[in-house]
Amino acid sequence: MKTSDLMTEAASLPLEERARLVDSLLQTLNPADEATTAAWLAVARRRLDDMRSGRVEAIPGEAVFEKVRRRLEQ
């Protein structure tokens, strides 16, 4: 199969499937080592715990993007 055919077929996949494909391909270029994966997992678990416990409050994504837009306009 030609690369261009593969790319065309991949582009026709649903968004979630394309994201999984991209993630899989990126991992072949730069595989994560176990220590790095474990460290990121610990961070994610801590942040989830912070959210669930109420120690931190979520900010809606649109509010974050609006703040970024304002900063970029300055």
C-alpha positions as CSV (number, residue, x, y, z in Angstrom):
1,M,0.0,0.0,0.0
2,K,1.3,3.5,-0.9
3,T,1.8,5.9,1.9
4,S,-0.5,8.4,0.3
5,D,-3.3,5.8,0.2
6,L,-2.7,4.9,3.8
7,M,-2.9,8.6,4.8
8,T,-6.1,9.1,2.8
9,E,-7.7,6.1,4.5
10,A,-6.5,7.2,7.9
11,A,-7.9,10.7,7.4
12,S,-11.3,9.2,6.8
13,L,-11.4,7.5,10.2
14,P,-13.5,9.0,13.0
15,L,-11.7,11.5,15.2
16,E,-11.2,9.1,18.1
17,E,-9.7,6.4,15.9
18,R,-7.4,9.0,14.2
19,A,-6.2,10.1,17.7
20,R,-5.5,6.5,18.7
21,L,-3.6,6.0,15.4
22,V,-1.5,9.1,15.9
23,D,-0.7,8.2,19.5
24,S,0.3,4.7,18.4
25,L,2.5,6.1,15.6
26,L,4.2,8.7,17.8
27,Q,5.0,6.0,20.4
28,T,6.9,4.1,17.7
29,L,9.0,7.2,17.1
30,N,9.7,8.1,20.7
31,P,8.7,5.2,23.0
32,A,8.2,6.2,26.6
33,D,10.3,4.5,29.2
34,E,8.6,2.9,32.2
35,A,9.9,5.5,34.7
36,T,8.5,8.4,32.7
37,T,5.1,6.6,32.2
38,A,4.9,5.9,35.9
39,A,5.8,9.5,36.8
40,W,3.0,10.9,34.5
41,L,0.5,8.3,35.9
42,A,1.3,9.5,39.4
43,V,0.8,13.1,38.4
44,A,-2.5,12.2,36.7
45,R,-3.7,10.3,39.7
46,R,-2.8,13.1,42.1
47,R,-4.6,15.7,40.0
48,L,-7.7,13.5,39.8
49,D,-7.6,13.1,43.5
50,D,-7.3,16.9,43.9
51,M,-10.3,17.4,41.7
52,R,-12.4,14.7,43.5
53,S,-11.6,16.0,46.9
54,G,-12.3,19.6,46.1
55,R,-8.8,20.8,46.8
56,V,-8.8,22.4,43.3
57,E,-11.6,23.7,41.2
58,A,-11.9,23.0,37.5
59,I,-11.9,25.9,35.0
60,P,-14.1,25.4,32.0
61,G,-12.0,25.1,28.8
62,E,-13.7,28.0,27.1
63,A,-12.7,30.3,30.0
64,V,-9.1,29.1,29.6
65,F,-9.0,29.7,25.9
66,E,-10.6,33.2,26.3
67,K,-7.8,34.1,28.8
68,V,-5.2,32.9,26.3
69,R,-6.9,34.9,23.5
70,R,-6.8,38.0,25.6
71,R,-3.1,37.6,26.4
72,L,-2.3,37.1,22.8
73,E,-4.1,40.2,21.8
74,Q,-1.9,42.4,24.0
